[in-house]
Amino acid sequence: MRKALIAFVIYGLPIPLLLYSLTVGPSQEVGLADFWDWGKAVWSGTQESNTRLNMINNIIENIRLPRVLLTFIIGAGLASSGGALQGIFRNPLVDPYVLGISSGSAFGAALAIAFPLININISAFVLGVVSVILTYSFAFSDKKASLVAVILSGMIVSGIFTALLTIVQYISDPYKLQAIVQWTMGNLHHASWDKINSAALPIAVGVGGMYLLRWRLNLLALGDQEARAVGVNPNRDKIILVVLATLTTSSSVAAAGIISLYGLFVPHLTRMMVGPDNRKAMPANILFGGSFLVIIDNFSRSLMEFEIPIGIFTMLLGAPFFIFLMKKNKINWV
């Protein structure tokens, strides 16, 4: 019974959830009954002849559908990146934020918003890569880097880029400052087909690459010596996976801002459901990670009369969850 429930949550929930989420929103004009009428009209090709159905069609196709799809894509990307990084570094506390990737990408995206000379995605990715390079540079000593050194270096790099982000906010004009501040909270209310077009391909490349290399994560989790013993080059695989995680994270940050702790606690949820085997955990991160962020976003845009930034929700969920894990001694992931 438990396995059947877990299988439904991971593999059976996404499509019904995505369809239901099209009925959720601040607009009272489109509910479940209206969505059903719209669906029948679209199937028969008559929605354009009815003014009300035409309005519903506009709300669903141009507002809700791109938001739901973008939310799912970003949730899948952040959860997959977090799971991959935790496997690479064999540490349950690693995520894109701890290693400085998110802070570097956030600084790059904020620069592009304040000084619109380059594309936001390109700027976020370049600064995300720079943050990874700095983290490894600071951590290496005598041609090797311990896990503790990498994490501490990531925290230092994250602090540096957070300070630089604050400087950008300080020197920006009020209108751009407001946009940057809202964006740093994690916001999806500007979701559009243009954002999907710019974010979907790099996230798909990153997630697809991590999925194809998911079995190597099991070998990397055993340690470098064990990985070499079975013919795997751990340094090469780590670089490839970190680049893929950086591409995915930077694209997600550029599209939706900083969604705190999501890449940290969702991989723990999936490991609690399917175990530590990354061959099962990676697809679970993709599907459950996307679905869970859609659920959170549904609450963020419908719980109150005004929309609550989704980054606030993930922080409020992630922090108590980790306190629970620490109290129950379930933070171990192997």
C-alpha beads as a LAMMPS data file, in Angstrom:
LAMMPS data file: protein, C-alpha beads

334 atoms
333 bonds

1 atom types
1 bond types

-500.0 500.0 xlo xhi
-500.0 500.0 ylo yhi
-500.0 500.0 zlo zhi

Masses

1 110.0

Atoms # bond

1 1 1 0.000 0.000 0.000
2 1 1 2.800 2.413 0.923
3 1 1 4.696 1.695 -2.315
4 1 1 1.535 2.241 -4.355
5 1 1 0.905 5.577 -2.634
6 1 1 4.492 6.704 -3.202
7 1 1 4.307 5.667 -6.858
8 1 1 1.118 7.699 -7.300
9 1 1 2.575 10.777 -5.593
10 1 1 5.681 10.693 -7.781
11 1 1 4.409 9.413 -11.128
12 1 1 0.630 9.803 -11.075
13 1 1 0.218 13.213 -9.453
14 1 1 1.881 15.611 -11.948
15 1 1 -0.672 15.619 -14.800
16 1 1 -3.859 15.830 -12.636
17 1 1 -2.147 18.486 -10.509
18 1 1 -1.147 20.571 -13.532
19 1 1 -4.708 20.428 -14.864
20 1 1 -6.223 21.340 -11.488
21 1 1 -3.744 24.205 -11.044
22 1 1 -5.209 25.871 -14.133
23 1 1 -8.345 26.479 -12.059
24 1 1 -6.430 28.126 -9.194
25 1 1 -5.793 31.848 -9.093
26 1 1 -6.881 35.198 -7.673
27 1 1 -9.435 35.693 -10.447
28 1 1 -12.893 34.536 -9.366
29 1 1 -13.985 34.393 -12.988
30 1 1 -12.431 31.015 -13.702
31 1 1 -13.272 28.148 -11.388
32 1 1 -13.507 24.403 -11.805
33 1 1 -16.905 24.548 -13.539
34 1 1 -15.706 27.284 -15.913
35 1 1 -12.597 25.246 -16.681
36 1 1 -14.766 22.266 -17.577
37 1 1 -16.927 24.385 -19.910
38 1 1 -13.799 25.856 -21.483
39 1 1 -12.300 22.415 -22.004
40 1 1 -15.413 21.180 -23.796
41 1 1 -15.485 24.323 -25.948
42 1 1 -11.811 23.953 -26.881
43 1 1 -12.401 20.296 -27.756
44 1 1 -15.267 21.263 -30.039
45 1 1 -13.486 24.384 -31.364
46 1 1 -16.260 26.806 -30.387
47 1 1 -14.635 28.827 -27.589
48 1 1 -13.923 31.863 -29.786
49 1 1 -17.619 32.347 -30.578
50 1 1 -18.489 32.871 -26.907
51 1 1 -17.274 36.080 -25.266
52 1 1 -17.078 34.590 -21.772
53 1 1 -15.306 31.452 -22.936
54 1 1 -12.940 33.601 -24.979
55 1 1 -12.027 35.536 -21.818
56 1 1 -11.523 32.271 -19.907
57 1 1 -9.376 31.009 -22.759
58 1 1 -7.191 34.132 -22.499
59 1 1 -6.788 33.763 -18.707
60 1 1 -5.859 30.091 -18.934
61 1 1 -3.624 30.154 -22.007
62 1 1 -1.770 33.426 -21.404
63 1 1 -1.668 33.713 -17.601
64 1 1 -2.189 30.444 -15.755
65 1 1 -0.783 27.856 -18.170
66 1 1 2.648 29.518 -18.591
67 1 1 2.849 30.043 -14.840
68 1 1 2.010 26.426 -14.016
69 1 1 4.464 25.078 -16.597
70 1 1 7.258 27.449 -15.540
71 1 1 6.714 26.545 -11.882
72 1 1 6.918 22.822 -12.646
73 1 1 10.062 23.257 -14.745
74 1 1 11.816 25.336 -12.075
75 1 1 10.794 22.970 -9.267
76 1 1 12.143 19.991 -11.210
77 1 1 15.379 21.846 -11.973
78 1 1 16.092 23.005 -8.415
79 1 1 15.275 19.620 -6.862
80 1 1 17.422 17.775 -9.409
81 1 1 20.343 20.182 -8.909
82 1 1 20.148 19.841 -5.149
83 1 1 20.015 16.049 -5.314
84 1 1 22.950 15.902 -7.725
85 1 1 25.117 18.237 -5.651
86 1 1 24.356 16.318 -2.461
87 1 1 25.400 13.118 -4.219
88 1 1 28.580 14.640 -5.644
89 1 1 29.777 16.034 -2.317
90 1 1 28.319 13.222 -0.198
91 1 1 26.818 15.773 2.135
92 1 1 23.112 16.190 2.962
93 1 1 23.508 19.920 3.628
94 1 1 24.772 20.854 0.159
95 1 1 22.539 22.700 -2.269
96 1 1 23.023 25.387 -4.955
97 1 1 22.852 28.120 -2.302
98 1 1 25.489 26.626 -0.014
99 1 1 27.981 26.382 -2.884
100 1 1 27.368 29.987 -3.923
101 1 1 25.775 29.110 -7.285
102 1 1 22.457 30.768 -6.500
103 1 1 24.034 33.888 -5.011
104 1 1 26.331 34.308 -7.986
105 1 1 23.439 33.784 -10.407
106 1 1 21.304 36.202 -8.409
107 1 1 23.986 38.868 -8.613
108 1 1 24.334 38.314 -12.356
109 1 1 20.582 38.539 -12.922
110 1 1 20.329 41.654 -10.743
111 1 1 23.097 43.282 -12.792
112 1 1 21.147 42.535 -15.965
113 1 1 17.985 44.032 -14.454
114 1 1 19.727 47.179 -13.200
115 1 1 21.892 47.632 -16.309
116 1 1 20.030 45.963 -19.208
117 1 1 23.024 45.516 -21.500
118 1 1 23.092 41.704 -21.600
119 1 1 20.585 38.869 -21.397
120 1 1 19.512 37.911 -17.870
121 1 1 20.023 34.182 -18.468
122 1 1 23.528 34.674 -19.836
123 1 1 24.515 37.001 -17.003
124 1 1 23.097 34.620 -14.367
125 1 1 24.863 31.605 -15.866
126 1 1 28.229 33.360 -16.234
127 1 1 28.214 34.609 -12.644
128 1 1 27.022 31.183 -11.459
129 1 1 30.037 29.591 -13.147
130 1 1 32.303 32.273 -11.661
131 1 1 30.964 31.476 -8.182
132 1 1 31.734 27.759 -8.652
133 1 1 35.259 28.545 -9.856
134 1 1 35.838 30.823 -6.857
135 1 1 34.467 28.210 -4.456
136 1 1 36.829 25.537 -5.762
137 1 1 39.756 27.986 -5.903
138 1 1 39.317 28.948 -2.266
139 1 1 38.824 25.336 -1.164
140 1 1 41.823 23.753 -2.903
141 1 1 44.952 23.242 -0.853
142 1 1 47.831 20.984 -1.911
143 1 1 45.881 19.971 -5.044
144 1 1 42.924 18.653 -3.079
145 1 1 39.831 20.015 -1.410
146 1 1 37.972 18.506 1.522
147 1 1 34.200 18.556 1.710
148 1 1 34.296 20.906 4.685
149 1 1 36.578 23.304 2.794
150 1 1 34.276 23.315 -0.231
151 1 1 31.203 24.047 1.877
152 1 1 32.937 26.779 3.871
153 1 1 34.294 28.321 0.668
154 1 1 30.810 28.200 -0.832
155 1 1 29.422 30.051 2.160
156 1 1 32.133 32.707 1.819
157 1 1 31.497 33.113 -1.924
158 1 1 27.759 33.243 -1.268
159 1 1 28.306 36.027 1.270
160 1 1 30.475 37.983 -1.178
161 1 1 27.885 37.832 -3.965
162 1 1 25.079 38.638 -1.542
163 1 1 26.994 41.781 -0.558
164 1 1 27.509 42.667 -4.233
165 1 1 23.790 42.132 -4.816
166 1 1 23.062 44.565 -1.993
167 1 1 25.333 47.144 -3.637
168 1 1 23.418 46.776 -6.907
169 1 1 20.174 47.329 -5.017
170 1 1 21.630 50.392 -3.296
171 1 1 22.695 52.116 -6.519
172 1 1 19.623 51.177 -8.591
173 1 1 16.850 53.644 -9.292
174 1 1 13.578 53.119 -7.342
175 1 1 11.740 51.336 -10.138
176 1 1 14.503 48.831 -10.807
177 1 1 15.103 48.456 -7.071
178 1 1 11.499 47.403 -6.574
179 1 1 11.823 44.816 -9.353
180 1 1 15.070 43.433 -7.899
181 1 1 13.676 43.231 -4.348
182 1 1 10.553 41.392 -5.499
183 1 1 12.669 39.104 -7.639
184 1 1 15.012 38.217 -4.734
185 1 1 11.976 36.965 -2.781
186 1 1 11.226 34.424 -5.477
187 1 1 8.317 35.473 -7.637
188 1 1 6.412 33.778 -10.409
189 1 1 3.755 36.405 -11.043
190 1 1 5.665 37.598 -14.134
191 1 1 5.562 34.124 -15.693
192 1 1 5.015 34.233 -19.443
193 1 1 5.622 32.221 -22.575
194 1 1 8.738 34.328 -23.211
195 1 1 10.201 33.249 -19.864
196 1 1 9.385 29.631 -20.618
197 1 1 11.089 29.940 -24.003
198 1 1 14.230 31.363 -22.391
199 1 1 14.367 29.023 -19.372
200 1 1 12.985 25.706 -20.613
201 1 1 15.844 24.724 -22.944
202 1 1 18.796 25.300 -20.544
203 1 1 16.890 23.687 -17.664
204 1 1 15.953 20.734 -19.888
205 1 1 19.604 20.333 -20.944
206 1 1 20.787 20.458 -17.322
207 1 1 18.117 18.137 -15.945
208 1 1 18.431 15.751 -18.893
209 1 1 22.201 15.529 -18.438
210 1 1 21.877 14.855 -14.706
211 1 1 19.246 12.204 -15.400
212 1 1 21.510 10.422 -17.873
213 1 1 24.376 10.487 -15.358
214 1 1 22.244 9.488 -12.364
215 1 1 23.883 6.054 -12.046
216 1 1 27.316 7.699 -11.831
217 1 1 26.103 9.662 -8.803
218 1 1 25.877 6.338 -6.951
219 1 1 29.547 5.685 -7.731
220 1 1 30.616 9.220 -6.775
221 1 1 28.760 8.861 -3.485
222 1 1 31.043 5.932 -2.613
223 1 1 34.161 8.104 -2.785
224 1 1 36.826 8.924 -5.370
225 1 1 38.935 5.803 -4.792
226 1 1 35.984 3.457 -5.127
227 1 1 34.829 5.278 -8.278
228 1 1 38.275 4.953 -9.871
229 1 1 38.326 1.258 -8.971
230 1 1 35.382 0.629 -11.312
231 1 1 36.808 2.717 -14.152
232 1 1 35.088 6.051 -13.506
233 1 1 36.944 9.369 -13.655
234 1 1 35.452 11.145 -10.608
235 1 1 36.973 14.567 -11.300
236 1 1 35.621 14.665 -14.853
237 1 1 32.169 13.492 -13.801
238 1 1 32.031 15.979 -10.937
239 1 1 32.900 18.869 -13.267
240 1 1 30.235 17.797 -15.765
241 1 1 27.556 17.418 -13.096
242 1 1 28.438 20.708 -11.387
243 1 1 28.252 22.530 -14.744
244 1 1 24.854 20.945 -15.437
245 1 1 23.618 21.898 -11.953
246 1 1 24.946 25.429 -12.442
247 1 1 23.190 25.758 -15.810
248 1 1 19.924 24.540 -14.304
249 1 1 20.131 26.681 -11.172
250 1 1 21.187 29.870 -12.944
251 1 1 18.360 29.537 -15.477
252 1 1 15.861 28.949 -12.661
253 1 1 17.140 31.951 -10.704
254 1 1 17.018 34.169 -13.802
255 1 1 13.401 33.165 -14.462
256 1 1 11.925 33.222 -10.959
257 1 1 14.420 34.735 -8.546
258 1 1 15.676 33.121 -5.360
259 1 1 13.496 30.234 -4.166
260 1 1 15.144 29.512 -0.847
261 1 1 15.906 26.034 0.517
262 1 1 13.933 24.210 -2.180
263 1 1 16.958 22.428 -3.627
264 1 1 17.954 21.459 -0.097
265 1 1 14.880 19.854 1.450
266 1 1 13.082 18.307 -1.560
267 1 1 15.898 15.766 -2.254
268 1 1 15.535 14.659 1.361
269 1 1 11.802 14.111 0.841
270 1 1 12.386 12.015 -2.255
271 1 1 15.094 9.944 -0.541
272 1 1 12.677 9.286 2.315
273 1 1 10.198 7.972 -0.283
274 1 1 12.396 5.998 -2.712
275 1 1 15.702 5.569 -0.877
276 1 1 19.248 6.805 -1.607
277 1 1 19.621 5.088 -5.013
278 1 1 20.020 7.985 -7.443
279 1 1 18.672 5.892 -10.309
280 1 1 15.303 6.171 -8.552
281 1 1 15.878 9.426 -6.667
282 1 1 16.725 11.540 -9.734
283 1 1 13.449 10.888 -11.625
284 1 1 11.635 11.332 -8.310
285 1 1 13.336 14.714 -7.859
286 1 1 12.259 15.740 -11.347
287 1 1 8.593 14.747 -11.039
288 1 1 7.946 15.295 -7.343
289 1 1 10.119 18.437 -7.284
290 1 1 8.048 19.979 -10.062
291 1 1 4.721 18.905 -8.551
292 1 1 5.524 20.069 -5.031
293 1 1 6.527 23.552 -6.183
294 1 1 3.258 23.781 -8.155
295 1 1 1.368 22.930 -4.940
296 1 1 3.282 25.608 -3.024
297 1 1 2.629 28.144 -5.780
298 1 1 -1.094 27.343 -5.722
299 1 1 -1.157 28.322 -2.051
300 1 1 0.998 31.404 -2.596
301 1 1 -1.399 32.864 -5.185
302 1 1 -4.724 31.851 -3.660
303 1 1 -4.316 31.682 0.127
304 1 1 -4.799 35.442 0.606
305 1 1 -6.174 38.358 -1.373
306 1 1 -2.629 39.348 -2.316
307 1 1 0.075 37.059 -3.656
308 1 1 2.773 35.878 -1.267
309 1 1 6.223 35.426 -2.887
310 1 1 6.915 31.731 -3.315
311 1 1 10.428 32.092 -1.868
312 1 1 8.869 33.018 1.477
313 1 1 6.723 29.879 1.389
314 1 1 9.661 27.582 0.676
315 1 1 11.664 29.147 3.492
316 1 1 8.777 28.696 5.939
317 1 1 8.396 25.064 4.863
318 1 1 12.075 24.165 4.571
319 1 1 13.275 25.480 7.939
320 1 1 10.775 23.550 10.139
321 1 1 11.299 20.436 8.024
322 1 1 15.030 20.437 8.699
323 1 1 14.469 21.059 12.391
324 1 1 12.198 17.990 12.372
325 1 1 14.853 15.889 10.619
326 1 1 17.537 16.951 13.068
327 1 1 15.319 16.186 16.059
328 1 1 14.420 12.760 14.679
329 1 1 18.021 12.014 13.581
330 1 1 16.852 11.455 9.995
331 1 1 19.309 13.881 8.424
332 1 1 21.487 10.935 7.318
333 1 1 20.901 10.149 3.655
334 1 1 22.939 7.018 2.953

Bonds

1 1 1 2
2 1 2 3
3 1 3 4
4 1 4 5
5 1 5 6
6 1 6 7
7 1 7 8
8 1 8 9
9 1 9 10
10 1 10 11
11 1 11 12
12 1 12 13
13 1 13 14
14 1 14 15
15 1 15 16
16 1 16 17
17 1 17 18
18 1 18 19
19 1 19 20
20 1 20 21
21 1 21 22
22 1 22 23
23 1 23 24
24 1 24 25
25 1 25 26
26 1 26 27
27 1 27 28
28 1 28 29
29 1 29 30
30 1 30 31
31 1 31 32
32 1 32 33
33 1 33 34
34 1 34 35
35 1 35 36
36 1 36 37
37 1 37 38
38 1 38 39
39 1 39 40
40 1 40 41
41 1 41 42
42 1 42 43
43 1 43 44
44 1 44 45
45 1 45 46
46 1 46 47
47 1 47 48
48 1 48 49
49 1 49 50
50 1 50 51
51 1 51 52
52 1 52 53
53 1 53 54
54 1 54 55
55 1 55 56
56 1 56 57
57 1 57 58
58 1 58 59
59 1 59 60
60 1 60 61
61 1 61 62
62 1 62 63
63 1 63 64
64 1 64 65
65 1 65 66
66 1 66 67
67 1 67 68
68 1 68 69
69 1 69 70
70 1 70 71
71 1 71 72
72 1 72 73
73 1 73 74
74 1 74 75
75 1 75 76
76 1 76 77
77 1 77 78
78 1 78 79
79 1 79 80
80 1 80 81
81 1 81 82
82 1 82 83
83 1 83 84
84 1 84 85
85 1 85 86
86 1 86 87
87 1 87 88
88 1 88 89
89 1 89 90
90 1 90 91
91 1 91 92
92 1 92 93
93 1 93 94
94 1 94 95
95 1 95 96
96 1 96 97
97 1 97 98
98 1 98 99
99 1 99 100
100 1 100 101
101 1 101 102
102 1 102 103
103 1 103 104
104 1 104 105
105 1 105 106
106 1 106 107
107 1 107 108
108 1 108 109
109 1 109 110
110 1 110 111
111 1 111 112
112 1 112 113
113 1 113 114
114 1 114 115
115 1 115 116
116 1 116 117
117 1 117 118
118 1 118 119
119 1 119 120
120 1 120 121
121 1 121 122
122 1 122 123
123 1 123 124
124 1 124 125
125 1 125 126
126 1 126 127
127 1 127 128
128 1 128 129
129 1 129 130
130 1 130 131
131 1 131 132
132 1 132 133
133 1 133 134
134 1 134 135
135 1 135 136
136 1 136 137
137 1 137 138
138 1 138 139
139 1 139 140
140 1 140 141
141 1 141 142
142 1 142 143
143 1 143 144
144 1 144 145
145 1 145 146
146 1 146 147
147 1 147 148
148 1 148 149
149 1 149 150
150 1 150 151
151 1 151 152
152 1 152 153
153 1 153 154
154 1 154 155
155 1 155 156
156 1 156 157
157 1 157 158
158 1 158 159
159 1 159 160
160 1 160 161
161 1 161 162
162 1 162 163
163 1 163 164
164 1 164 165
165 1 165 166
166 1 166 167
167 1 167 168
168 1 168 169
169 1 169 170
170 1 170 171
171 1 171 172
172 1 172 173
173 1 173 174
174 1 174 175
175 1 175 176
176 1 176 177
177 1 177 178
178 1 178 179
179 1 179 180
180 1 180 181
181 1 181 182
182 1 182 183
183 1 183 184
184 1 184 185
185 1 185 186
186 1 186 187
187 1 187 188
188 1 188 189
189 1 189 190
190 1 190 191
191 1 191 192
192 1 192 193
193 1 193 194
194 1 194 195
195 1 195 196
196 1 196 197
197 1 197 198
198 1 198 199
199 1 199 200
200 1 200 201
201 1 201 202
202 1 202 203
203 1 203 204
204 1 204 205
205 1 205 206
206 1 206 207
207 1 207 208
208 1 208 209
209 1 209 210
210 1 210 211
211 1 211 212
212 1 212 213
213 1 213 214
214 1 214 215
215 1 215 216
216 1 216 217
217 1 217 218
218 1 218 219
219 1 219 220
220 1 220 221
221 1 221 222
222 1 222 223
223 1 223 224
224 1 224 225
225 1 225 226
226 1 226 227
227 1 227 228
228 1 228 229
229 1 229 230
230 1 230 231
231 1 231 232
232 1 232 233
233 1 233 234
234 1 234 235
235 1 235 236
236 1 236 237
237 1 237 238
238 1 238 239
239 1 239 240
240 1 240 241
241 1 241 242
242 1 242 243
243 1 243 244
244 1 244 245
245 1 245 246
246 1 246 247
247 1 247 248
248 1 248 249
249 1 249 250
250 1 250 251
251 1 251 252
252 1 252 253
253 1 253 254
254 1 254 255
255 1 255 256
256 1 256 257
257 1 257 258
258 1 258 259
259 1 259 260
260 1 260 261
261 1 261 262
262 1 262 263
263 1 263 264
264 1 264 265
265 1 265 266
266 1 266 267
267 1 267 268
268 1 268 269
269 1 269 270
270 1 270 271
271 1 271 272
272 1 272 273
273 1 273 274
274 1 274 275
275 1 275 276
276 1 276 277
277 1 277 278
278 1 278 279
279 1 279 280
280 1 280 281
281 1 281 282
282 1 282 283
283 1 283 284
284 1 284 285
285 1 285 286
286 1 286 287
287 1 287 288
288 1 288 289
289 1 289 290
290 1 290 291
291 1 291 292
292 1 292 293
293 1 293 294
294 1 294 295
295 1 295 296
296 1 296 297
297 1 297 298
298 1 298 299
299 1 299 300
300 1 300 301
301 1 301 302
302 1 302 303
303 1 303 304
304 1 304 305
305 1 305 306
306 1 306 307
307 1 307 308
308 1 308 309
309 1 309 310
310 1 310 311
311 1 311 312
312 1 312 313
313 1 313 314
314 1 314 315
315 1 315 316
316 1 316 317
317 1 317 318
318 1 318 319
319 1 319 320
320 1 320 321
321 1 321 322
322 1 322 323
323 1 323 324
324 1 324 325
325 1 325 326
326 1 326 327
327 1 327 328
328 1 328 329
329 1 329 330
330 1 330 331
331 1 331 332
332 1 332 333
333 1 333 334
